[in-house]
Amino acid sequence: MLGDFTYSNPTRLYFGQNALDNLRRELEPRGKTVLLVYGGGSIKRNGIYDQVVDIVSACGKQIVEDPGVMPNPTTDKLTQGCRLARESGADLILAVGGGSVCDYAKAVSVSAWCGENPWEKYFLRKEPVDNRILPVGCVLTMVGTGSEMNGGAVISNPETKRKIGRFFEDDAFPRFSILNPVFTYTVPKYQMVAGIYDIMSHILEQYFSGTDDNTSDYVMEGLLRSLIHSSQVALREPENYEARSNIMWIATWALNSLLSKGKATDWMVHMLGQSVGAHTDATHGMTLSAVTLPYYRFLLPYGLEKFKRFAVNVWQVSPHGKSDRAIALEGLARMEEYMHRLGLVMDLQTLGVTEDMLKSIAEGTFRRSGGYHPPEKAEILAILKESMHGR
């Protein structure tokens, strides 16, 4: 039965090849100083930086740059960004990049005027934000996280080897996001497929929970089928606009908080992957792909009906003459074949994990209670061991 819920999403999206034309209208009423946040410099090489700066300058805004956001933003980088936002008197944080840049911008937005250590207050203790929040806008250049339309921010602490995500309330959502699929054409293949798998994992984390007849499950099955098709087209034709636009739009729907309404949700693949990332600094989507199949094989007996439905409705497995378990396992086998076709990392060893790291990774894995069988610590360690070498 669908439970009670409230849904609100304040982000305005501009989508399409001319989406950037709307940046001016968003900038004009938002103060005089823009903190321009971006990553390692790819936006300068592909020309997006110049396009954005030209528009911001034409609006008469003062630009203060905060470059160098890493794929897994750290607590030290967050401290640096907060100081820069305060000292510059930033009126708006404009994130130009992928999910990590958007995540970081939101973390700075809620943390810049925090009166204590934001890592401890907002990420460890997960307290409500009770200070001024700076508005954020996003120009998306890589898809995967859905960060352009949610309140999520993920920060890593290299000293404690913890990577923690936090979903903040409406005030921390981007005020606007600009999504031009063409901006994703130059993303390297490795990053593209990692982002595609992050999208899939977001959907599956919400899908593999609950036993009721939930509308979201039907929506998610359609999104998954579309993603599977479009991702394979994009792999063959990286500049296929239809495929890239479909992937971009699916990514936004996958984690803009709509699909999860009325569902418990699981998120253990992300908890495992984030702990791996905290220990290795590996690409997020690849940490997810490396642990997914061992985790879902572990979970399958506890959620057999949903895994059977997944096999039939998403992977078109014929159920005729087969047991429920055989159907479900065939679905996971087809998913595994698809993951190999994409070129995803399928084992932890490839990401730099060694046997002596597994205990610490297990200890750093936060246990979530929304799935069919929340794993105990010993089970988490067993899943990680099975993830080491793939098959």
Disulfide bonds with the S-S distance in Angstrom:
none
